Amino acid sequence: MPGRPREFDTNVALEKAMLVFWKKGFTETSLADLEQATGAGRQSLYAAFGDKHALFSQVVEFYFARVLQPMVDLLDAPGSARGNIDRLLQSWEDYVCSPLFQGCLVDRAIDSAASDERMNAFLSRKLTFLENALERALRRAVEAGEVSSSVQPRATARVLLTLSQGLSVMARVNQERSYVRSVLDVARALLG
């Protein structure tokens, strides 16, 4: 006998759950918060996603597909690698200066990762995915003479990744465009 059909769209539920986790973090988000946001009952959430940890893991995956993958696609796009990097830095500025900015879900996920090896490994893989894309773009830019030949692609990719995460934290208290731009101008200067 087949089970009852789901009464909600899982992608819509993931998006709504993502917004709750993004705002409150993993630890502070309750099942009641998730039920209210998604409109799904506890049993429906468990049936569709598993426990809170499993739901959060799927939310982070959902987030990365919508936020991280477009960054990687931009960095890997044909044309000027330096231009692609500059467009990425500009998108970071535009995002953190937006009235819709509420930080980075990765920052919110860190509270869970600190005590959870699976989440820590998951986040590490995802951040390495972006780091590798930054390194590929930097390597192409060095080879094309678009950035200084002294730029070390791997180390610079790590600096840019770290900067993006730090900027996300700092912009939660200071979103002034001049402040954000000054940080990103230093990142641009690293490229020569």
Phi, psi and chi 1 to 4 in degrees:
 res  aa     phi    psi   chi1   chi2   chi3   chi4
   1 MET       -  121.2  174.5 -178.2 -149.1      -
   2 PRO   -68.6  150.2   21.8  -27.4      -      -
   3 GLY   -71.3  170.1      -      -      -      -
   4 ARG   -65.0  141.2  -73.9  179.7   39.3 -158.9
   5 PRO   -66.4  148.4   19.4  -25.9      -      -
   6 ARG   -62.9  141.5  -72.5 -166.3 -175.1  128.8
   7 GLU   -99.3   13.7  -62.9  175.2   10.2      -
   8 PHE  -147.2  157.9   63.0   96.1      -      -
   9 ASP   -83.7  121.8 -179.1  -44.5      -      -
  10 THR   -63.1  -35.7   54.8      -      -      -
  11 ASN   -66.2  -39.2  -77.8  -27.1      -      -
  12 VAL   -65.5  -42.6  170.7      -      -      -
  13 ALA   -63.0  -41.6      -      -      -      -
  14 LEU   -62.4  -42.1  -78.6  170.7      -      -
  15 GLU   -64.1  -42.3 -174.5  167.0    1.5      -
  16 LYS   -68.1  -40.9  -70.3  178.2  177.6 -179.0
  17 ALA   -64.7  -37.7      -      -      -      -
  18 MET   -59.0  -43.1  176.3 -177.6   71.0      -
  19 LEU   -64.5  -35.6  -65.0  174.0      -      -
  20 VAL   -69.0  -50.3  174.6      -      -      -
  21 PHE   -60.2  -38.8  -78.4  124.0      -      -
  22 TRP   -62.5  -41.2 -157.3  -21.9      -      -
  23 LYS   -76.6  -41.5 -178.0  176.3 -178.5  179.9
  24 LYS  -105.7  -17.6  -61.9 -177.5   86.9  172.0
  25 GLY    84.4  166.4      -      -      -      -
  26 PHE   -64.8  -50.8  176.6   79.7      -      -
  27 THR   -63.4  -41.9  -55.3      -      -      -
  28 GLU   -82.5   -9.9  -63.2  -59.9  -43.4      -
  29 THR   -83.8  125.6  -62.9      -      -      -
  30 SER   -99.1  163.4   68.2      -      -      -
  31 LEU   -62.3  -34.0  -76.2  171.6      -      -
  32 ALA   -62.5  -39.7      -      -      -      -
  33 ASP   -60.0  -43.7  -66.1  -29.2      -      -
  34 LEU   -68.8  -39.6  -65.5  167.9      -      -
  35 GLU   -61.8  -45.5  -72.7  177.1  -86.8      -
  36 GLN   -64.2  -44.6 -178.3  178.1    5.0      -
  37 ALA   -66.9  -41.5      -      -      -      -
  38 THR   -88.6  -20.3   62.8      -      -      -
  39 GLY    77.2    7.1      -      -      -      -
  40 ALA  -103.1  145.4      -      -      -      -
  41 GLY   -74.6  164.6      -      -      -      -
  42 ARG   -54.9  -46.1 -172.4  170.4  -58.5 -148.5
  43 GLN   -63.6  -39.1  -66.5  -56.4  -39.4      -
  44 SER   -65.2  -41.5  -65.3      -      -      -
  45 LEU   -63.1  -45.7  -73.4  172.7      -      -
  46 TYR   -62.0  -42.6  -79.2  140.8      -      -
  47 ALA   -64.5  -37.8      -      -      -      -
  48 ALA   -82.0  -37.1      -      -      -      -
  49 PHE  -124.4  -16.0  -56.1  108.7      -      -
  50 GLY    93.3 -154.7      -      -      -      -
  51 ASP   -75.9 -179.2   62.8    9.3      -      -
  52 LYS   -58.0  -41.4  179.2  179.9  160.9 -174.6
  53 HIS   -63.3  -44.2 -175.3  -80.8      -      -
  54 ALA   -64.4  -40.5      -      -      -      -
  55 LEU   -62.4  -45.2  172.0   57.4      -      -
  56 PHE   -61.5  -41.5 -173.5   65.4      -      -
  57 SER   -59.9  -41.4  -66.7      -      -      -
  58 GLN   -69.1  -35.1  -69.2  177.0   58.4      -
  59 VAL   -63.7  -44.4  160.6      -      -      -
  60 VAL   -62.9  -41.3  172.6      -      -      -
  61 GLU   -60.8  -44.6 -171.2   70.0   52.2      -
  62 PHE   -59.6  -45.3 -176.2   83.7      -      -
  63 TYR   -60.2  -48.0  170.4   82.5      -      -
  64 PHE   -63.3  -36.1  -83.6  114.2      -      -
  65 ALA   -64.7  -32.9      -      -      -      -
  66 ARG   -94.4  -23.4  -81.3  150.9 -171.7   76.2
  67 VAL  -111.1  -50.1  175.4      -      -      -
  68 LEU   -74.1  -45.8 -177.4   69.2      -      -
  69 GLN   -58.5  -42.8 -172.3   62.1   54.1      -
  70 PRO   -61.3  -33.3  -26.5   35.5      -      -
  71 MET   -65.3  -44.4  -71.0 -176.0 -151.4      -
  72 VAL   -63.7  -43.1  170.0      -      -      -
  73 ASP   -60.6  -39.9  -67.8  -15.6      -      -
  74 LEU   -63.5  -46.6  172.8   60.7      -      -
  75 LEU   -64.6  -33.8  -70.3  166.5      -      -
  76 ASP   -88.6   -2.0  -72.3  -21.2      -      -
  77 ALA   -63.7  149.9      -      -      -      -
  78 PRO   -64.4  167.7    6.3   -6.3      -      -
  79 GLY    98.8 -157.2      -      -      -      -
  80 SER   -69.0  118.4  167.1      -      -      -
  81 ALA   -64.4  -39.8      -      -      -      -
  82 ARG   -63.0  -42.0  171.3   64.7 -170.5 -105.4
  83 GLY   -60.4  -40.3      -      -      -      -
  84 ASN   -64.3  -42.6  -67.3  -11.8      -      -
  85 ILE   -63.9  -44.3  -65.2  165.5      -      -
  86 ASP   -61.0  -40.2  -73.5  -21.1      -      -
  87 ARG   -64.8  -37.5  -79.7 -172.1  -74.9  -74.0
  88 LEU   -64.3  -46.6  178.4   65.4      -      -
  89 LEU   -60.6  -40.5  -64.5  176.4      -      -
  90 GLN   -64.2  -38.6 -175.1   60.2   51.3      -
  91 SER   -65.6  -35.6   74.2      -      -      -
  92 TRP   -63.0  -44.7  -70.0  -10.8      -      -
  93 GLU   -60.5  -48.9  177.6 -179.5  -29.6      -
  94 ASP   -60.9  -40.1  -66.4  -18.9      -      -
  95 TYR   -67.9  -50.2  174.2   63.2      -      -
  96 VAL   -70.8  -19.1  -60.6      -      -      -
  97 CYS   -91.7   -3.8  -67.7      -      -      -
  98 SER   -74.3  145.9  161.4      -      -      -
  99 PRO   -64.1  -17.5   -1.3    2.1      -      -
 100 LEU   -85.0   -6.3  -59.3  175.6      -      -
 101 PHE   -62.5  132.3  175.6   74.0      -      -
 102 GLN  -138.8   28.3   54.2 -175.3  -22.4      -
 103 GLY    91.3 -167.7      -      -      -      -
 104 CYS  -114.1  135.4  175.3      -      -      -
 105 LEU   -60.4  -29.8 -175.6   64.0      -      -
 106 VAL   -60.1  -41.8  171.7      -      -      -
 107 ASP   -57.9  -40.9  -61.6  -23.8      -      -
 108 ARG   -69.9  -30.7  -60.2  -61.4 -168.2  173.5
 109 ALA   -74.9  -22.4      -      -      -      -
 110 ILE   -60.0  -35.4  -61.5  -64.0      -      -
 111 ASP   -61.4  -32.1   67.9   -8.5      -      -
 112 SER   -78.2  -38.6  171.4      -      -      -
 113 ALA   -65.5  -29.5      -      -      -      -
 114 ALA   -58.8  -33.1      -      -      -      -
 115 SER  -114.8   11.0   60.8      -      -      -
 116 ASP  -133.8  106.5 -175.3  -31.2      -      -
 117 GLU   -60.9  -38.5  -76.0 -175.6   29.5      -
 118 ARG   -63.6  -45.0  -71.5 -178.9  -58.2  156.1
 119 MET   -66.7  -40.4 -177.0   59.3   70.1      -
 120 ASN   -59.5  -46.1 -170.3   25.9      -      -
 121 ALA   -64.7  -39.9      -      -      -      -
 122 PHE   -62.6  -49.1  177.1   74.4      -      -
 123 LEU   -64.5  -38.7  -68.3  174.0      -      -
 124 SER   -60.3  -43.8  179.5      -      -      -
 125 ARG   -62.4  -42.6  -78.3 -166.9  -49.0  -85.4
 126 LYS   -67.7  -42.8  -67.2  -59.4 -179.2 -179.7
 127 LEU   -68.1  -34.8  -69.1  171.6      -      -
 128 THR   -64.9  -32.9  -61.8      -      -      -
 129 PHE   -58.6  -45.6 -177.7   59.1      -      -
 130 LEU   -70.8  -41.4  179.3   55.2      -      -
 131 GLU   -57.4  -43.4  179.7 -176.0  -45.1      -
 132 ASN   -64.1  -38.3  -70.7  -19.5      -      -
 133 ALA   -66.3  -41.0      -      -      -      -
 134 LEU   -61.8  -43.3  -76.2  161.7      -      -
 135 GLU   -62.3  -43.5 -179.0 -176.6    8.3      -
 136 ARG   -59.7  -45.1  -75.3 -169.2  -56.5  -86.6
 137 ALA   -65.4  -41.3      -      -      -      -
 138 LEU   -65.5  -40.7  -73.1  161.0      -      -
 139 ARG   -61.9  -43.6 -163.6  167.5  -56.9  -73.7
 140 ARG   -63.8  -40.1  -75.3 -173.2    9.7 -118.6
 141 ALA   -65.9  -39.4      -      -      -      -
 142 VAL   -64.0  -47.3  168.1      -      -      -
 143 GLU   -62.1  -32.5  -70.0  167.9    1.1      -
 144 ALA   -86.1   -2.5      -      -      -      -
 145 GLY    73.3   20.3      -      -      -      -
 146 GLU   -85.1  -18.1  -63.7  176.6  -34.0      -
 147 VAL  -132.7  166.6  -60.3      -      -      -
 148 SER   -57.0  140.7  170.0      -      -      -
 149 SER   -68.4  -12.8   60.7      -      -      -
 150 SER   -82.8   -7.9   65.9      -      -      -
 151 VAL   -66.2  128.4  167.0      -      -      -
 152 GLN   -96.6  107.6  -61.6  173.0   16.3      -
 153 PRO   -53.6  -46.5  -29.8   38.3      -      -
 154 ARG   -66.3  -50.0  173.5   55.9   84.6 -169.4
 155 ALA   -64.0  -40.9      -      -      -      -
 156 THR   -68.0  -37.2  -54.4      -      -      -
 157 ALA   -60.4  -41.7      -      -      -      -
 158 ARG   -65.9  -38.7  -72.0  178.6  174.6  164.6
 159 VAL   -64.0  -45.1  167.1      -      -      -
 160 LEU   -65.4  -39.8  -67.9  175.5      -      -
 161 LEU   -63.9  -45.4  179.8   62.7      -      -
 162 THR   -63.2  -41.2  -58.3      -      -      -
 163 LEU   -61.0  -42.6 -179.8  136.7      -      -
 164 SER   -62.6  -40.0   74.7      -      -      -
 165 GLN   -70.5  -41.4  -66.3  -55.1  -58.8      -
 166 GLY   -65.2  -40.3      -      -      -      -
 167 LEU   -63.0  -38.7 -177.4   60.6      -      -
 168 SER   -61.2  -39.2  177.5      -      -      -
 169 VAL   -71.1  -49.9  170.7      -      -      -
 170 MET   -63.1  -36.9  -65.6  -58.2  -66.3      -
 171 ALA   -70.4  -12.1      -      -      -      -
 172 ARG   -70.2  -20.1  -72.2  166.4   67.7 -168.1
 173 VAL  -113.7  -17.0  -65.8      -      -      -
 174 ASN  -144.8   99.2 -173.1   -8.7      -      -
 175 GLN   -99.2   10.1  -79.9 -174.2  -82.8      -
 176 GLU   -58.8  129.2  -70.0  179.4   31.9      -
 177 ARG   -58.4  -37.3 -169.8  168.6  -72.0  -90.0
 178 SER   -63.2  -37.9   61.2      -      -      -
 179 TYR   -65.5  -51.3  171.0   81.1      -      -
 180 VAL   -60.6  -44.9  173.1      -      -      -
 181 ARG   -63.2  -38.0 -175.4  169.5  -67.2  141.6
 182 SER   -63.5  -36.9   70.1      -      -      -
 183 VAL   -65.8  -46.1  170.9      -      -      -
 184 LEU   -71.9  -27.9  -67.4  171.2      -      -
 185 ASP   -63.6  -36.3  -75.8  -14.0      -      -
 186 VAL   -64.8  -40.2  170.9      -      -      -
 187 ALA   -61.5  -42.9      -      -      -      -
 188 ARG   -63.6  -38.9  -70.9  179.3 -177.4   96.7
 189 ALA   -64.7  -28.7      -      -      -      -
 190 LEU   -60.3  -25.5  -69.7  173.2      -      -
 191 LEU   -83.2  -13.0  -53.7 -180.0      -      -
 192 GLY    76.8      -      -      -      -      -
